[in-house]
Amino acid sequence: MGKLEKEIIDLLSMSEPLTLLEISERLNRRPKAVFKALRKLFEEGKISCDVRTRKYALEKEYKAGERKEEIEILDIEDLRL
């Protein structure tokens, strides 16, 4: 995960859902760069977007310190025992 993606995850984990421009302003980043990072996070299932409000939020299953990949690895390791 890149630095900007991590900043977005951290921001969304501590706030209400935000629009692209709100995220850009709070992180002091260009909207184009934020949009690319949001698209990547969305494709990875880490964030969701409300179509009506166009606000991005952290997925309920994804916490800033707990990644899906880590959970899946732990499950596979448990099966081996």
ABEGO torsion letter per residue (X at the ends): XBAAAAAAAAAAAABBBBBAAAAAAAAGBBAAAAAAAAAAAAAAGABBBBAAAGBBBBBAABBAABBAAAAAAAAAAAAAX
